[in-house]
Amino acid sequence: MNNVYGYEVYKDVVIAWDEDRDTRIKTFIDELSENERFNLVMCNENKGDLTLWWTDQIPEKFQSKKSVVVEGDYWNIFNQFHWVGR
């Protein structure tokens, strides 16, 4: 993750803001299923690259995905992490 310019909790998910503070990250969170949102701990978007931190395991839907579409733009899933035993 590149430089972080602040954090915000939105719908129980921590957003790590980059320099341009692209609020479309909230649309990404809004479009997750309730279970996916529950399991997403933190996210960051930087120059079209998305980094996601999940509890226990990465949801199946995201295991094979390489990108997501947010408000008409493709964001690459750059990194995904999960915490074991949370």
Gaussian input, Z-matrix of N, CA and C with variables (Angstrom, degrees):
# hf/3-21g

backbone

0 1
 N
 C     1     B1
 C     2     B2     1     A1
 N     3     B3     2     A2     1     D1
 C     4     B4     3     A3     2     D2
 C     5     B5     4     A4     3     D3
 N     6     B6     5     A5     4     D4
 C     7     B7     6     A6     5     D5
 C     8     B8     7     A7     6     D6
 N     9     B9     8     A8     7     D7
 C    10    B10     9     A9     8     D8
 C    11    B11    10    A10     9     D9
 N    12    B12    11    A11    10    D10
 C    13    B13    12    A12    11    D11
 C    14    B14    13    A13    12    D12
 N    15    B15    14    A14    13    D13
 C    16    B16    15    A15    14    D14
 C    17    B17    16    A16    15    D15
 N    18    B18    17    A17    16    D16
 C    19    B19    18    A18    17    D17
 C    20    B20    19    A19    18    D18
 N    21    B21    20    A20    19    D19
 C    22    B22    21    A21    20    D20
 C    23    B23    22    A22    21    D21
 N    24    B24    23    A23    22    D22
 C    25    B25    24    A24    23    D23
 C    26    B26    25    A25    24    D24
 N    27    B27    26    A26    25    D25
 C    28    B28    27    A27    26    D26
 C    29    B29    28    A28    27    D27
 N    30    B30    29    A29    28    D28
 C    31    B31    30    A30    29    D29
 C    32    B32    31    A31    30    D30
 N    33    B33    32    A32    31    D31
 C    34    B34    33    A33    32    D32
 C    35    B35    34    A34    33    D33
 N    36    B36    35    A35    34    D34
 C    37    B37    36    A36    35    D35
 C    38    B38    37    A37    36    D36
 N    39    B39    38    A38    37    D37
 C    40    B40    39    A39    38    D38
 C    41    B41    40    A40    39    D39
 N    42    B42    41    A41    40    D40
 C    43    B43    42    A42    41    D41
 C    44    B44    43    A43    42    D42
 N    45    B45    44    A44    43    D43
 C    46    B46    45    A45    44    D44
 C    47    B47    46    A46    45    D45
 N    48    B48    47    A47    46    D46
 C    49    B49    48    A48    47    D47
 C    50    B50    49    A49    48    D48
 N    51    B51    50    A50    49    D49
 C    52    B52    51    A51    50    D50
 C    53    B53    52    A52    51    D51
 N    54    B54    53    A53    52    D52
 C    55    B55    54    A54    53    D53
 C    56    B56    55    A55    54    D54
 N    57    B57    56    A56    55    D55
 C    58    B58    57    A57    56    D56
 C    59    B59    58    A58    57    D57
 N    60    B60    59    A59    58    D58
 C    61    B61    60    A60    59    D59
 C    62    B62    61    A61    60    D60
 N    63    B63    62    A62    61    D61
 C    64    B64    63    A63    62    D62
 C    65    B65    64    A64    63    D63
 N    66    B66    65    A65    64    D64
 C    67    B67    66    A66    65    D65
 C    68    B68    67    A67    66    D66
 N    69    B69    68    A68    67    D67
 C    70    B70    69    A69    68    D68
 C    71    B71    70    A70    69    D69
 N    72    B72    71    A71    70    D70
 C    73    B73    72    A72    71    D71
 C    74    B74    73    A73    72    D72
 N    75    B75    74    A74    73    D73
 C    76    B76    75    A75    74    D74
 C    77    B77    76    A76    75    D75
 N    78    B78    77    A77    76    D76
 C    79    B79    78    A78    77    D77
 C    80    B80    79    A79    78    D78
 N    81    B81    80    A80    79    D79
 C    82    B82    81    A81    80    D80
 C    83    B83    82    A82    81    D81
 N    84    B84    83    A83    82    D82
 C    85    B85    84    A84    83    D83
 C    86    B86    85    A85    84    D84
 N    87    B87    86    A86    85    D85
 C    88    B88    87    A87    86    D86
 C    89    B89    88    A88    87    D87
 N    90    B90    89    A89    88    D88
 C    91    B91    90    A90    89    D89
 C    92    B92    91    A91    90    D90
 N    93    B93    92    A92    91    D91
 C    94    B94    93    A93    92    D92
 C    95    B95    94    A94    93    D93
 N    96    B96    95    A95    94    D94
 C    97    B97    96    A96    95    D95
 C    98    B98    97    A97    96    D96
 N    99    B99    98    A98    97    D97
 C   100   B100    99    A99    98    D98
 C   101   B101   100   A100    99    D99
 N   102   B102   101   A101   100   D100
 C   103   B103   102   A102   101   D101
 C   104   B104   103   A103   102   D102
 N   105   B105   104   A104   103   D103
 C   106   B106   105   A105   104   D104
 C   107   B107   106   A106   105   D105
 N   108   B108   107   A107   106   D106
 C   109   B109   108   A108   107   D107
 C   110   B110   109   A109   108   D108
 N   111   B111   110   A110   109   D109
 C   112   B112   111   A111   110   D110
 C   113   B113   112   A112   111   D111
 N   114   B114   113   A113   112   D112
 C   115   B115   114   A114   113   D113
 C   116   B116   115   A115   114   D114
 N   117   B117   116   A116   115   D115
 C   118   B118   117   A117   116   D116
 C   119   B119   118   A118   117   D117
 N   120   B120   119   A119   118   D118
 C   121   B121   120   A120   119   D119
 C   122   B122   121   A121   120   D120
 N   123   B123   122   A122   121   D121
 C   124   B124   123   A123   122   D122
 C   125   B125   124   A124   123   D123
 N   126   B126   125   A125   124   D124
 C   127   B127   126   A126   125   D125
 C   128   B128   127   A127   126   D126
 N   129   B129   128   A128   127   D127
 C   130   B130   129   A129   128   D128
 C   131   B131   130   A130   129   D129
 N   132   B132   131   A131   130   D130
 C   133   B133   132   A132   131   D131
 C   134   B134   133   A133   132   D132
 N   135   B135   134   A134   133   D133
 C   136   B136   135   A135   134   D134
 C   137   B137   136   A136   135   D135
 N   138   B138   137   A137   136   D136
 C   139   B139   138   A138   137   D137
 C   140   B140   139   A139   138   D138
 N   141   B141   140   A140   139   D139
 C   142   B142   141   A141   140   D140
 C   143   B143   142   A142   141   D141
 N   144   B144   143   A143   142   D142
 C   145   B145   144   A144   143   D143
 C   146   B146   145   A145   144   D144
 N   147   B147   146   A146   145   D145
 C   148   B148   147   A147   146   D146
 C   149   B149   148   A148   147   D147
 N   150   B150   149   A149   148   D148
 C   151   B151   150   A150   149   D149
 C   152   B152   151   A151   150   D150
 N   153   B153   152   A152   151   D151
 C   154   B154   153   A153   152   D152
 C   155   B155   154   A154   153   D153
 N   156   B156   155   A155   154   D154
 C   157   B157   156   A156   155   D155
 C   158   B158   157   A157   156   D156
 N   159   B159   158   A158   157   D157
 C   160   B160   159   A159   158   D158
 C   161   B161   160   A160   159   D159
 N   162   B162   161   A161   160   D160
 C   163   B163   162   A162   161   D161
 C   164   B164   163   A163   162   D162
 N   165   B165   164   A164   163   D163
 C   166   B166   165   A165   164   D164
 C   167   B167   166   A166   165   D165
 N   168   B168   167   A167   166   D166
 C   169   B169   168   A168   167   D167
 C   170   B170   169   A169   168   D168
 N   171   B171   170   A170   169   D169
 C   172   B172   171   A171   170   D170
 C   173   B173   172   A172   171   D171
 N   174   B174   173   A173   172   D172
 C   175   B175   174   A174   173   D173
 C   176   B176   175   A175   174   D174
 N   177   B177   176   A176   175   D175
 C   178   B178   177   A177   176   D176
 C   179   B179   178   A178   177   D177
 N   180   B180   179   A179   178   D178
 C   181   B181   180   A180   179   D179
 C   182   B182   181   A181   180   D180
 N   183   B183   182   A182   181   D181
 C   184   B184   183   A183   182   D182
 C   185   B185   184   A184   183   D183
 N   186   B186   185   A185   184   D184
 C   187   B187   186   A186   185   D185
 C   188   B188   187   A187   186   D186
 N   189   B189   188   A188   187   D187
 C   190   B190   189   A189   188   D188
 C   191   B191   190   A190   189   D189
 N   192   B192   191   A191   190   D190
 C   193   B193   192   A192   191   D191
 C   194   B194   193   A193   192   D192
 N   195   B195   194   A194   193   D193
 C   196   B196   195   A195   194   D194
 C   197   B197   196   A196   195   D195
 N   198   B198   197   A197   196   D196
 C   199   B199   198   A198   197   D197
 C   200   B200   199   A199   198   D198
 N   201   B201   200   A200   199   D199
 C   202   B202   201   A201   200   D200
 C   203   B203   202   A202   201   D201
 N   204   B204   203   A203   202   D202
 C   205   B205   204   A204   203   D203
 C   206   B206   205   A205   204   D204
 N   207   B207   206   A206   205   D205
 C   208   B208   207   A207   206   D206
 C   209   B209   208   A208   207   D207
 N   210   B210   209   A209   208   D208
 C   211   B211   210   A210   209   D209
 C   212   B212   211   A211   210   D210
 N   213   B213   212   A212   211   D211
 C   214   B214   213   A213   212   D212
 C   215   B215   214   A214   213   D213
 N   216   B216   215   A215   214   D214
 C   217   B217   216   A216   215   D215
 C   218   B218   217   A217   216   D216
 N   219   B219   218   A218   217   D217
 C   220   B220   219   A219   218   D218
 C   221   B221   220   A220   219   D219
 N   222   B222   221   A221   220   D220
 C   223   B223   222   A222   221   D221
 C   224   B224   223   A223   222   D222
 N   225   B225   224   A224   223   D223
 C   226   B226   225   A225   224   D224
 C   227   B227   226   A226   225   D225
 N   228   B228   227   A227   226   D226
 C   229   B229   228   A228   227   D227
 C   230   B230   229   A229   228   D228
 N   231   B231   230   A230   229   D229
 C   232   B232   231   A231   230   D230
 C   233   B233   232   A232   231   D231
 N   234   B234   233   A233   232   D232
 C   235   B235   234   A234   233   D233
 C   236   B236   235   A235   234   D234
 N   237   B237   236   A236   235   D235
 C   238   B238   237   A237   236   D236
 C   239   B239   238   A238   237   D237
 N   240   B240   239   A239   238   D238
 C   241   B241   240   A240   239   D239
 C   242   B242   241   A241   240   D240
 N   243   B243   242   A242   241   D241
 C   244   B244   243   A243   242   D242
 C   245   B245   244   A244   243   D243
 N   246   B246   245   A245   244   D244
 C   247   B247   246   A246   245   D245
 C   248   B248   247   A247   246   D246
 N   249   B249   248   A248   247   D247
 C   250   B250   249   A249   248   D248
 C   251   B251   250   A250   249   D249
 N   252   B252   251   A251   250   D250
 C   253   B253   252   A252   251   D251
 C   254   B254   253   A253   252   D252
 N   255   B255   254   A254   253   D253
 C   256   B256   255   A255   254   D254
 C   257   B257   256   A256   255   D255

   B1=1.4492
   B2=1.5272
   B3=1.3156
   B4=1.4609
   B5=1.5164
   B6=1.3128
   B7=1.4643
   B8=1.5166
   B9=1.3060
   B10=1.4633
   B11=1.5229
   B12=1.3296
   B13=1.4577
   B14=1.5164
   B15=1.3089
   B16=1.4503
   B17=1.5178
   B18=1.3148
   B19=1.4587
   B20=1.5164
   B21=1.3183
   B22=1.4548
   B23=1.5177
   B24=1.3196
   B25=1.4564
   B26=1.5250
   B27=1.3300
   B28=1.4589
   B29=1.5204
   B30=1.3158
   B31=1.4753
   B32=1.5267
   B33=1.3277
   B34=1.4698
   B35=1.5194
   B36=1.3238
   B37=1.4647
   B38=1.5259
   B39=1.3289
   B40=1.4626
   B41=1.5214
   B42=1.3189
   B43=1.4621
   B44=1.5212
   B45=1.3306
   B46=1.4610
   B47=1.5315
   B48=1.3138
   B49=1.4635
   B50=1.5187
   B51=1.3385
   B52=1.4562
   B53=1.5242
   B54=1.3273
   B55=1.4636
   B56=1.5230
   B57=1.3367
   B58=1.4690
   B59=1.5276
   B60=1.3171
   B61=1.4763
   B62=1.5390
   B63=1.3276
   B64=1.4625
   B65=1.5288
   B66=1.3171
   B67=1.4673
   B68=1.5225
   B69=1.3416
   B70=1.4652
   B71=1.5199
   B72=1.3304
   B73=1.4598
   B74=1.5340
   B75=1.3314
   B76=1.4702
   B77=1.5215
   B78=1.3231
   B79=1.4639
   B80=1.5221
   B81=1.3239
   B82=1.4634
   B83=1.5293
   B84=1.3180
   B85=1.4688
   B86=1.5232
   B87=1.3271
   B88=1.4721
   B89=1.5236
   B90=1.3253
   B91=1.4595
   B92=1.5261
   B93=1.3267
   B94=1.4620
   B95=1.5198
   B96=1.3184
   B97=1.4620
   B98=1.5333
   B99=1.3101
   B100=1.4669
   B101=1.5266
   B102=1.3285
   B103=1.4563
   B104=1.5321
   B105=1.3332
   B106=1.4645
   B107=1.5181
   B108=1.3271
   B109=1.4655
   B110=1.5254
   B111=1.3203
   B112=1.4622
   B113=1.5257
   B114=1.3333
   B115=1.4611
   B116=1.5271
   B117=1.3171
   B118=1.4621
   B119=1.5289
   B120=1.3129
   B121=1.4688
   B122=1.5220
   B123=1.3428
   B124=1.4592
   B125=1.5184
   B126=1.3356
   B127=1.4629
   B128=1.5242
   B129=1.3298
   B130=1.4587
   B131=1.5201
   B132=1.3184
   B133=1.4591
   B134=1.5156
   B135=1.3361
   B136=1.4540
   B137=1.5151
   B138=1.3346
   B139=1.4670
   B140=1.5274
   B141=1.3314
   B142=1.4551
   B143=1.5196
   B144=1.3320
   B145=1.4603
   B146=1.5229
   B147=1.3179
   B148=1.4577
   B149=1.5180
   B150=1.3277
   B151=1.4583
   B152=1.5145
   B153=1.3314
   B154=1.4618
   B155=1.5202
   B156=1.3335
   B157=1.4524
   B158=1.5286
   B159=1.3065
   B160=1.4615
   B161=1.5268
   B162=1.3359
   B163=1.4588
   B164=1.5192
   B165=1.2814
   B166=1.4669
   B167=1.5245
   B168=1.3351
   B169=1.4638
   B170=1.5231
   B171=1.3191
   B172=1.4630
   B173=1.5215
   B174=1.3443
   B175=1.4598
   B176=1.5326
   B177=1.3159
   B178=1.4596
   B179=1.5310
   B180=1.3287
   B181=1.4654
   B182=1.5316
   B183=1.3334
   B184=1.4608
   B185=1.5249
   B186=1.3192
   B187=1.4601
   B188=1.5216
   B189=1.3156
   B190=1.4676
   B191=1.5222
   B192=1.3338
   B193=1.4676
   B194=1.5223
   B195=1.3005
   B196=1.4627
   B197=1.5239
   B198=1.3480
   B199=1.4604
   B200=1.5213
   B201=1.3317
   B202=1.4607
   B203=1.5217
   B204=1.3200
   B205=1.4600
   B206=1.5226
   B207=1.3202
   B208=1.4650
   B209=1.5233
   B210=1.3184
   B211=1.4647
   B212=1.5303
   B213=1.3364
   B214=1.4574
   B215=1.5183
   B216=1.3217
   B217=1.4635
   B218=1.5217
   B219=1.3255
   B220=1.4635
   B221=1.5234
   B222=1.3229
   B223=1.4594
   B224=1.5188
   B225=1.3222
   B226=1.4576
   B227=1.5232
   B228=1.3176
   B229=1.4674
   B230=1.5240
   B231=1.3117
   B232=1.4591
   B233=1.5182
   B234=1.3341
   B235=1.4591
   B236=1.5101
   B237=1.3292
   B238=1.4640
   B239=1.5262
   B240=1.3043
   B241=1.4477
   B242=1.5184
   B243=1.3183
   B244=1.4627
   B245=1.5201
   B246=1.3191
   B247=1.4538
   B248=1.5124
   B249=1.3039
   B250=1.4577
   B251=1.5268
   B252=1.3325
   B253=1.4520
   B254=1.5078
   B255=1.3091
   B256=1.4673
   B257=1.4983
   A1=107.75
   A2=115.73
   A3=121.28
   A4=110.30
   A5=116.33
   A6=120.77
   A7=110.86
   A8=115.48
   A9=122.09
   A10=107.54
   A11=115.43
   A12=121.72
   A13=111.78
   A14=116.64
   A15=121.51
   A16=111.04
   A17=113.95
   A18=121.47
   A19=108.88
   A20=115.26
   A21=121.88
   A22=107.50
   A23=116.88
   A24=120.67
   A25=107.17
   A26=115.08
   A27=121.93
   A28=107.64
   A29=116.30
   A30=122.37
   A31=110.84
   A32=115.78
   A33=124.54
   A34=114.06
   A35=118.25
   A36=122.92
   A37=107.62
   A38=116.19
   A39=120.17
   A40=108.83
   A41=116.12
   A42=122.04
   A43=107.00
   A44=116.37
   A45=121.90
   A46=106.59
   A47=116.48
   A48=121.41
   A49=111.76
   A50=115.94
   A51=120.71
   A52=109.02
   A53=116.91
   A54=120.13
   A55=114.22
   A56=118.58
   A57=118.01
   A58=113.89
   A59=117.21
   A60=122.69
   A61=111.56
   A62=115.64
   A63=122.22
   A64=109.62
   A65=115.91
   A66=120.74
   A67=113.16
   A68=117.55
   A69=119.13
   A70=112.37
   A71=117.50
   A72=120.14
   A73=109.87
   A74=116.56
   A75=120.10
   A76=110.67
   A77=118.02
   A78=121.12
   A79=109.74
   A80=116.78
   A81=120.52
   A82=110.18
   A83=116.92
   A84=121.43
   A85=110.08
   A86=116.95
   A87=121.22
   A88=112.21
   A89=117.53
   A90=121.62
   A91=113.51
   A92=117.65
   A93=120.39
   A94=110.10
   A95=116.26
   A96=119.05
   A97=108.17
   A98=116.45
   A99=120.28
   A100=110.88
   A101=117.24
   A102=120.94
   A103=111.34
   A104=116.85
   A105=119.69
   A106=110.68
   A107=116.45
   A108=120.30
   A109=110.64
   A110=117.25
   A111=121.24
   A112=110.47
   A113=117.15
   A114=121.63
   A115=114.22
   A116=117.48
   A117=120.66
   A118=108.63
   A119=115.79
   A120=121.18
   A121=110.64
   A122=115.74
   A123=119.80
   A124=108.81
   A125=116.55
   A126=121.30
   A127=109.65
   A128=114.00
   A129=121.78
   A130=108.19
   A131=116.71
   A132=122.46
   A133=107.88
   A134=115.93
   A135=120.72
   A136=108.54
   A137=116.04
   A138=122.83
   A139=112.10
   A140=115.56
   A141=120.63
   A142=115.10
   A143=117.21
   A144=121.52
   A145=109.17
   A146=115.89
   A147=122.56
   A148=109.34
   A149=116.84
   A150=122.80
   A151=107.57
   A152=115.79
   A153=121.71
   A154=110.29
   A155=116.68
   A156=123.29
   A157=107.75
   A158=116.73
   A159=122.72
   A160=110.66
   A161=116.35
   A162=120.40
   A163=107.45
   A164=117.17
   A165=127.88
   A166=117.86
   A167=119.46
   A168=119.75
   A169=111.06
   A170=114.82
   A171=120.63
   A172=107.42
   A173=118.04
   A174=119.54
   A175=111.62
   A176=115.78
   A177=121.75
   A178=112.44
   A179=116.17
   A180=121.45
   A181=112.08
   A182=117.08
   A183=121.02
   A184=112.79
   A185=118.29
   A186=120.17
   A187=112.33
   A188=117.18
   A189=119.50
   A190=112.98
   A191=117.47
   A192=120.20
   A193=111.09
   A194=114.70
   A195=121.38
   A196=111.84
   A197=115.70
   A198=119.57
   A199=109.51
   A200=115.03
   A201=122.93
   A202=107.64
   A203=116.16
   A204=120.92
   A205=107.53
   A206=115.84
   A207=122.09
   A208=107.63
   A209=115.37
   A210=121.81
   A211=111.94
   A212=115.64
   A213=120.94
   A214=115.98
   A215=118.65
   A216=121.95
   A217=110.15
   A218=116.19
   A219=120.90
   A220=109.43
   A221=115.16
   A222=121.11
   A223=107.28
   A224=116.82
   A225=121.85
   A226=109.56
   A227=115.90
   A228=118.87
   A229=105.25
   A230=114.85
   A231=122.99
   A232=111.09
   A233=117.01
   A234=123.24
   A235=109.62
   A236=115.47
   A237=121.85
   A238=107.60
   A239=115.92
   A240=122.51
   A241=108.52
   A242=115.88
   A243=119.12
   A244=108.71
   A245=114.16
   A246=121.61
   A247=108.62
   A248=116.75
   A249=121.26
   A250=108.03
   A251=115.70
   A252=120.34
   A253=116.03
   A254=116.58
   A255=118.38
   A256=110.47
   D1=134.35
   D2=179.65
   D3=-75.76
   D4=-166.82
   D5=-179.75
   D6=-54.62
   D7=138.55
   D8=178.23
   D9=-107.47
   D10=132.56
   D11=-177.38
   D12=-111.60
   D13=25.70
   D14=177.37
   D15=132.25
   D16=167.21
   D17=-178.61
   D18=-129.32
   D19=154.13
   D20=174.90
   D21=-147.22
   D22=142.02
   D23=173.10
   D24=-98.55
   D25=124.33
   D26=-179.97
   D27=-131.13
   D28=117.97
   D29=-178.99
   D30=51.75
   D31=44.46
   D32=178.03
   D33=67.62
   D34=16.53
   D35=175.96
   D36=-117.23
   D37=132.32
   D38=177.08
   D39=-80.80
   D40=127.98
   D41=173.27
   D42=-103.17
   D43=124.76
   D44=173.71
   D45=-96.81
   D46=107.51
   D47=-174.18
   D48=-78.02
   D49=140.84
   D50=170.53
   D51=-97.51
   D52=-168.82
   D53=-173.01
   D54=-65.43
   D55=-29.26
   D56=-177.65
   D57=-95.63
   D58=-4.52
   D59=174.35
   D60=46.14
   D61=59.15
   D62=-178.32
   D63=-72.30
   D64=105.67
   D65=-174.44
   D66=-71.58
   D67=-5.62
   D68=175.52
   D69=-64.52
   D70=-14.62
   D71=174.96
   D72=-59.42
   D73=-29.83
   D74=176.99
   D75=-68.97
   D76=-34.92
   D77=175.22
   D78=-63.53
   D79=-42.37
   D80=176.51
   D81=-56.58
   D82=-46.88
   D83=179.70
   D84=-63.33
   D85=-44.64
   D86=-179.93
   D87=-59.03
   D88=-33.45
   D89=-175.54
   D90=-84.28
   D91=-5.05
   D92=175.90
   D93=-73.70
   D94=151.75
   D95=172.49
   D96=-67.35
   D97=163.60
   D98=179.68
   D99=-58.14
   D100=-42.05
   D101=-179.48
   D102=-67.12
   D103=-41.74
   D104=177.85
   D105=-62.86
   D106=-43.93
   D107=179.79
   D108=-63.75
   D109=-38.58
   D110=178.61
   D111=-61.56
   D112=-35.01
   D113=-176.66
   D114=-90.22
   D115=-7.95
   D116=177.27
   D117=-87.81
   D118=121.67
   D119=-177.42
   D120=-91.56
   D121=-47.17
   D122=-175.24
   D123=-151.38
   D124=151.88
   D125=176.75
   D126=-145.03
   D127=158.51
   D128=179.44
   D129=-149.61
   D130=135.47
   D131=172.39
   D132=-116.33
   D133=131.31
   D134=178.17
   D135=-143.63
   D136=113.61
   D137=178.35
   D138=52.51
   D139=42.85
   D140=176.74
   D141=82.60
   D142=3.00
   D143=176.06
   D144=-105.33
   D145=132.66
   D146=-176.28
   D147=-109.72
   D148=130.94
   D149=173.85
   D150=-116.60
   D151=131.27
   D152=-174.79
   D153=-126.42
   D154=137.15
   D155=175.24
   D156=-116.74
   D157=122.98
   D158=-176.16
   D159=-113.86
   D160=158.22
   D161=168.45
   D162=-75.64
   D163=173.50
   D164=179.26
   D165=18.54
   D166=-59.22
   D167=-179.07
   D168=-148.21
   D169=158.73
   D170=177.41
   D171=-75.78
   D172=128.08
   D173=179.46
   D174=-56.04
   D175=143.51
   D176=-175.83
   D177=-51.51
   D178=-42.01
   D179=-179.20
   D180=-56.31
   D181=-31.58
   D182=-176.18
   D183=-96.16
   D184=-8.81
   D185=-177.37
   D186=-66.00
   D187=-34.70
   D188=-178.11
   D189=-106.13
   D190=-4.32
   D191=-179.05
   D192=-75.49
   D193=140.90
   D194=176.27
   D195=-107.63
   D196=-17.33
   D197=179.48
   D198=-157.14
   D199=165.36
   D200=174.31
   D201=-132.61
   D202=155.31
   D203=176.67
   D204=-104.04
   D205=124.34
   D206=179.20
   D207=-126.23
   D208=114.45
   D209=-179.22
   D210=49.05
   D211=43.48
   D212=175.10
   D213=86.84
   D214=-6.74
   D215=178.45
   D216=-106.72
   D217=142.87
   D218=174.86
   D219=-86.53
   D220=128.07
   D221=173.36
   D222=-112.65
   D223=128.80
   D224=177.00
   D225=-74.33
   D226=137.25
   D227=171.31
   D228=-83.18
   D229=101.03
   D230=-171.89
   D231=-79.56
   D232=-47.36
   D233=-179.54
   D234=-145.20
   D235=147.63
   D236=171.99
   D237=-138.03
   D238=138.94
   D239=179.69
   D240=-131.67
   D241=156.03
   D242=172.13
   D243=-140.00
   D244=148.18
   D245=176.75
   D246=-93.37
   D247=131.93
   D248=179.05
   D249=-92.77
   D250=131.49
   D251=174.06
   D252=77.75
   D253=23.23
   D254=178.34
   D255=-73.85

